[in-house]
Amino acid sequence: MGVPLAAVQIACGRRHSVALMEGGFVMTWGIGYFGQLGHGDNASCTNPRLLHQLEPQQIVSVAAGGYHSVAVTRAGRGFAWGFNRYGQCGVGDCADAVVSEPRAVALRELRARGEGVRAAACGRHHCVAVGTGGGVYAWGAGGFGRLGVADPPKVAPYPVEVGALRGQRVAEVRVACGEYHNLARTERGAVYSWGYGLDGQCGHGGAQHLRTPRIVERLKGNPVVQVACGSLWSMAVTSTGHLYAWGCADGGWTGLQCPPGVLRCVEPGPVAALDSEAGAAASSARTFDSDHIVLLPERVASLPGVAVEAVACGGGHTLVLARQRGAAAAGDTADAN
């Protein structure tokens, strides 16, 4: 990168990247049409550029959405910049459709509960954050239920509490956003999902949107250590190193094989949900737009002999970090679902 600092975290948006460097500095590069690079203009950068506008803040984590970016400070503050037509920068209003330099996220609900921001994740036009007390907050576009509130506004220009998760204590840096859906992992390893669900990415056996978080029953008994979202699918890593996937599986990004034969067609809207014990063939279906969707979390069987330690999803691909298992490694026969 041409700088004497090591990168400690990388976040990728649709066409831009954000890097957290040693010492709490931030660098950005890529397409800048909507101010998502944070340098005060709409210029694009082919090489990483230091974001001086965040100095002297000590940044501890970064996130990138469709066309916006977020940084979290050691003191629990949030800063955002980029496209803001749907309030996804969380600065309190949408008066500026583009926020070209980092501005403080309006944390009125968090402050009222004595919380700061611990970590954040970004969807296409929304954000979800974990508070320092384990609460979950969301802001930005409210369509499809992605804000996690029962009566969602069309736009939330500042963080609102996801009340259904109050008391669950979502673990540090354990929220993930797809384009229009979200996952959260609690300190006990349970997984909740909400938002857009027509491709099964919420993992409850049906194909419908969820306005409020619901626990993913299929993963109960398999403590999850990490969750990740692709654009239209979801993934989870268990404590025994197994990888689960569900949602849209058209492009091979879930690592799940399509069962032979003609899959049943699921129409958009409420459907009869599958039992959480349904097998892989029963949980696979198709829709008008997708040839293969998976309605319940299924274990990725194409990773024999390895223990998955981390997973990352892009818009149409997935990467995993894994290690070889020993001949009789603990957990090799666990997570049988």
C-alpha positions in Angstrom: 0.0 0.0 0.0 3.0 2.3 0.0 2.7 3.3 3.7 4.8 2.3 6.7 1.7 1.0 8.6 0.2 -2.5 8.7 -3.5 -2.9 7.9 -5.5 -4.6 10.8 -9.0 -4.6 9.2 -10.4 -4.3 5.7 -14.0 -3.5 4.8 -15.4 -3.6 1.2 -18.4 -1.8 -0.2 -19.9 -2.3 -3.6 -17.1 -0.4 -5.3 -14.9 1.0 -2.6 -12.7 -0.2 0.2 -11.8 1.0 3.7 -8.8 -0.1 5.7 -8.1 0.4 9.4 -4.3 0.8 9.9 -2.1 0.4 13.0 -2.4 3.4 15.3 -6.1 3.9 14.5 -5.7 5.6 11.1 -8.1 5.0 8.2 -7.4 4.7 4.4 -9.9 4.6 1.6 -9.9 3.9 -2.1 -12.1 3.0 -5.0 -15.1 4.7 -6.5 -16.0 8.0 -4.8 -19.0 9.2 -6.7 -21.2 9.5 -3.6 -18.5 10.7 -1.2 -18.0 7.2 0.2 -14.2 7.8 0.4 -14.7 10.6 2.8 -12.2 13.1 1.4 -14.7 16.0 0.9 -15.3 15.4 -2.8 -16.7 12.8 -5.2 -13.3 11.9 -6.7 -12.3 8.2 -7.1 -8.9 6.9 -5.9 -7.0 4.0 -7.5 -4.6 3.9 -4.5 -5.2 4.0 -0.8 -5.4 7.5 0.6 -5.2 8.5 4.2 -8.4 9.9 5.6 -7.1 12.9 7.5 -10.6 14.1 8.3 -10.8 11.5 11.1 -7.8 12.6 12.9 -7.2 12.8 15.9 -9.9 10.1 16.5 -8.6 6.7 17.5 -10.5 4.3 15.2 -11.0 0.7 16.3 -13.2 -0.7 13.5 -14.6 0.2 10.1 -17.4 -1.0 7.9 -18.5 -0.3 4.3 -21.9 -0.4 2.7 -23.3 0.0 -0.8 -22.1 3.6 -1.1 -21.3 4.7 2.4 -18.8 4.0 5.2 -18.7 3.9 9.0 -15.9 4.1 11.5 -16.1 3.4 15.3 -13.7 5.1 17.8 -12.2 3.8 20.9 -14.4 6.2 22.9 -17.5 4.6 21.5 -18.4 7.3 18.9 -19.5 6.5 15.3 -18.6 8.5 12.2 -20.1 8.0 8.8 -19.8 9.4 5.3 -21.1 8.7 1.7 -24.5 8.3 0.2 -27.2 9.5 2.7 -30.5 9.7 0.7 -32.0 7.0 3.1 -30.4 8.3 6.3 -27.7 5.5 6.2 -25.1 7.9 7.5 -27.1 8.2 10.7 -26.3 11.9 11.1 -29.8 12.9 12.2 -31.4 13.9 8.9 -31.3 13.3 5.1 -30.9 17.0 4.2 -27.6 16.2 2.6 -28.0 13.3 0.1 -24.2 13.0 0.1 -22.0 13.4 3.2 -18.6 13.8 1.6 -16.6 14.0 4.9 -16.9 12.0 8.1 -19.7 13.3 10.4 -20.6 12.1 13.9 -23.5 9.5 14.0 -26.4 10.9 16.1 -26.3 8.5 19.1 -29.3 9.9 21.1 -30.9 6.5 21.8 -27.6 4.9 22.7 -26.7 7.8 25.0 -30.1 7.6 26.7 -29.3 4.0 27.6 -25.7 4.8 28.7 -24.2 3.1 25.6 -21.6 4.0 23.0 -20.9 2.1 19.8 -18.8 -1.0 19.9 -19.0 -2.1 16.3 -21.0 -1.6 13.1 -22.0 -3.4 9.9 -23.4 -1.9 6.7 -26.0 -3.1 4.2 -26.7 -1.5 0.9 -28.6 1.5 2.4 -28.7 0.8 6.1 -26.5 0.1 9.1 -26.6 -2.0 12.2 -24.5 -1.4 15.3 -23.7 -3.2 18.6 -23.7 -0.9 21.7 -21.1 -1.1 24.4 -23.9 -2.7 26.6 -24.8 -5.3 24.1 -27.8 -3.5 22.6 -28.5 -3.5 18.9 -29.4 -0.4 16.9 -30.2 0.2 13.2 -30.6 3.2 10.9 -31.1 4.0 7.2 -33.7 2.6 4.8 -36.6 0.8 6.6 -38.0 -1.3 3.7 -38.3 -5.1 4.1 -38.0 -4.9 7.9 -34.3 -4.4 7.9 -34.4 -2.0 10.8 -35.8 -4.7 13.1 -38.7 -2.7 14.5 -42.4 -3.7 14.4 -43.6 -0.4 12.8 -40.6 0.7 10.7 -40.3 4.2 9.3 -39.5 4.5 5.7 -36.2 6.2 6.7 -34.5 6.3 10.1 -31.8 9.0 9.9 -30.3 8.1 13.3 -29.9 4.8 15.2 -33.1 3.3 16.7 -33.0 0.4 19.1 -33.9 -3.1 17.8 -36.1 -3.7 20.9 -36.7 -7.4 20.2 -33.0 -8.1 21.0 -33.0 -6.1 24.3 -31.4 -8.3 27.0 -29.9 -10.8 24.6 -26.4 -9.2 24.7 -25.2 -9.4 21.2 -21.5 -10.3 21.2 -18.9 -7.8 20.2 -18.5 -7.5 16.4 -21.1 -10.1 15.8 -23.6 -8.4 13.6 -23.7 -8.8 9.8 -25.7 -7.1 7.0 -26.6 -8.4 3.6 -28.1 -6.0 1.1 -31.5 -6.0 2.8 -31.2 -8.4 5.7 -29.3 -8.8 9.0 -27.9 -11.4 11.4 -26.9 -11.0 15.0 -25.0 -13.5 17.2 -25.5 -13.4 21.0 -22.9 -14.0 23.6 -24.4 -17.5 24.1 -23.9 -18.4 20.4 -27.5 -18.0 19.3 -28.3 -16.4 15.9 -31.2 -14.0 15.1 -32.2 -12.8 11.7 -34.5 -10.2 10.2 -35.2 -8.2 7.1 -35.6 -9.3 3.5 -36.4 -13.0 3.3 -37.9 -14.0 -0.1 -34.7 -16.1 -0.9 -34.7 -17.8 2.5 -31.8 -15.8 3.8 -33.5 -15.4 7.2 -33.3 -19.2 7.7 -36.8 -20.0 9.2 -38.1 -22.4 6.5 -40.3 -19.8 4.7 -39.8 -17.1 2.1 -41.0 -13.9 3.7 -39.7 -10.7 5.2 -39.2 -10.4 8.9 -39.8 -7.0 10.6 -38.4 -8.1 13.9 -35.5 -10.4 14.8 -36.3 -14.1 15.2 -34.0 -16.8 16.5 -32.8 -19.2 13.9 -34.0 -22.5 15.4 -32.0 -24.7 13.1 -28.8 -23.6 14.7 -29.8 -24.2 18.3 -27.4 -26.6 20.0 -24.6 -25.6 17.6 -23.0 -22.5 19.3 -22.1 -20.1 16.6 -18.9 -18.0 16.8 -19.3 -15.9 13.6 -22.0 -14.8 11.2 -21.7 -13.3 7.7 -24.0 -12.1 5.0 -23.7 -12.1 1.3 -26.0 -10.0 -0.7 -28.9 -12.5 -0.6 -27.6 -15.3 1.5 -26.3 -16.0 5.1 -23.5 -18.1 6.7 -22.5 -19.1 10.2 -19.4 -20.7 11.7 -19.9 -23.0 14.7 -17.6 -23.5 17.7 -16.7 -26.9 16.2 -15.5 -25.4 12.9 -18.4 -26.3 10.7 -19.9 -23.9 8.2 -23.6 -23.4 7.6 -25.3 -21.6 4.7 -28.8 -20.7 3.6 -30.6 -18.3 1.3 -30.1 -17.7 -2.4 -27.8 -20.4 -3.8 -27.9 -19.8 -7.5 -24.3 -18.9 -8.1 -22.5 -21.5 -6.0 -21.6 -18.9 -3.3 -23.2 -20.9 -0.5 -21.1 -24.1 -1.2 -24.3 -26.1 -1.1 -25.2 -28.6 -3.8 -28.5 -28.4 -5.5 -30.5 -31.6 -4.9 -31.4 -33.7 -8.0 -34.8 -33.4 -9.5 -37.3 -30.6 -9.9 -37.4 -28.3 -6.9 -40.8 -27.1 -5.5 -41.6 -23.5 -6.4 -42.1 -21.1 -3.5 -44.2 -18.0 -4.3 -43.3 -14.7 -2.7 -45.2 -13.9 0.5 -46.2 -16.0 3.5 -45.8 -19.7 3.0 -46.0 -22.8 5.2 -42.7 -22.8 7.0 -40.6 -26.0 7.2 -39.9 -27.7 10.4 -36.5 -26.9 11.7 -35.5 -30.6 11.4 -36.3 -30.8 7.7 -33.6 -32.4 5.5 -31.5 -30.7 2.8 -33.7 -31.8 0.0 -36.9 -30.5 1.7 -35.3 -27.1 2.5 -34.3 -26.5 -1.1 -36.7 -24.7 -3.4 -36.9 -22.3 -6.3 -38.6 -19.0 -7.0 -39.6 -17.0 -10.0 -36.2 -15.2 -9.8 -34.0 -18.0 -8.4 -33.4 -21.5 -9.5 -32.1 -22.7 -6.1 -32.8 -21.2 -2.6 -32.2 -22.9 0.7 -34.8 -22.1 3.4 -33.0 -23.5 6.4 -29.3 -23.5 7.5 -27.5 -26.4 5.9 -24.0 -27.6 6.7 -21.6 -27.1 3.9 -20.4 -30.7 3.2 -17.8 -29.7 0.6 -15.2 -28.8 3.2 -14.2 -32.3 4.6 -11.2 -32.5 6.8 -11.0 -28.8 7.7 -12.2 -26.7 10.6 -13.5 -23.3 9.4 -12.3 -20.4 11.6 -13.8 -17.5 9.7 -16.0 -16.7 6.7 -16.4 -13.6 4.5 -19.0 -13.0 1.8 -18.9 -10.6 -1.1 -21.8 -9.7 -3.5 -21.4 -13.0 -5.3 -18.7 -15.1 -3.7 -17.5 -16.5 -0.4 -14.1 -17.0 1.2 -13.3 -19.1 4.3 -10.2 -19.3 6.5 -9.7 -22.9 7.6 -7.2 -25.3 9.2 -6.7 -29.0 8.8 -8.4 -31.2 11.4 -6.5 -33.9 13.2 -7.4 -37.5 12.6 -9.6 -37.5 15.7 -10.2 -33.8 16.2 -12.9 -32.9 18.7 -16.1 -32.0 17.0 -15.5 -33.9 13.8 -18.8 -35.7 14.3 -20.7 -32.9 15.9 -23.2 -30.6 14.1 -24.7 -33.6 12.3 -27.6 -31.6 10.8 
